[in-house]
Amino acid sequence: MQRRPEDSAIHPLFEGAPATTEFRKLRKRIVRQTREAIDQYAMVDRAADAPRARWLVCLSGGKDSYTLLAVLHELQWRGLLPVDLLACNLDQGQPGFPATVLPDFLRKTGVPHRIEYQDTYSVVVDKVPQGRTYCALCSRLRRGNLYRIAREEGCCAVVLGHHRDDILETFFMNLFHGGRLATMPPKLLNEAGDLFVFRPLAHVAEADCDRFARAMGYPIIPCDLCGSQDGLQRQQVKALIDQWEANRPGRRQIMFHALMNIRPSHMLDPGLFDFAGLMRQAETGDTGDTGQINENAAEIPVLR
């Protein structure tokens, strides 16, 4: 029988947590930021007649996915997240992967889960030419399987553990290598249009995920497939951002805030802003109440 919040101060995923003030502040910050992202990006339909949603929470065994799993269950435990949660680990057949770690952990903590085995590792190693990175194909195969599992389990959303730093790194990878301004959105509709992809940790710093998961002693499993390759573009971008942060602490948060403060009229994409339709008041015949031409009219972007 599931315990109610008044019977226990914490969810079982938080049992054994350090009793220090520092850890309590860390936990509260992560929970608050996750709740803010869920609300800000409308991940939950809070209409009175909305059916109860079910989310597939992806658990890789890394620090980020453990943090995601714990925080979502904490919010659900406290009645702040009215959805059902199903944890899912996709065992991709990597050599040496400790297949019993996650099932044992999930059973111990009483978390509903599904463990799925699909040998995508062999496919990736076979298809990707030597010297090329595995990430793109690996991610595509993993995502396809997760979509399938979500449909089989009646879930409306696939929930991923990407955090603030992942979002920043993806933005700069697209900027430097992809020739576009884009990143991982906190809420996305898949191409088939039947599943959402949520990233509730969008506002959470990677360092906080790392401190949290290690303080909790979660059995972290490294990704040997990606970790076996050096010089990845993401690693290079991460090192660059780390250097910026070292030179000016707080720069990560400033850059992340910029992604939430975009001015289409100050960019160069005519698909986002109607430059052709931009007109001075003199051309429209509207001179305003004073009869004078307002050169700083709302239609004209003010450069700053």
FENWO-V541187 format. One record per helix or strand. SS is the DSSP state (helix for helix, strand for strand). FROM is the first residue (numbers start at 1). LEN is the number of residues. If there is no record, write none. Layout:
ss->(SS;SS)
from->(FROM;FROM)
len->(LEN;LEN)
This chain:
ss->(helix;helix;helix;strand;helix;strand;helix;strand;helix;helix;strand;helix;strand;strand;helix;helix;helix;helix;helix;helix)
from->(5;12;21;53;63;83;99;113;120;135;157;164;187;196;206;224;233;251;264;281)
len->(3;3;20;6;15;9;11;5;8;18;3;15;3;3;11;4;15;8;3;4)
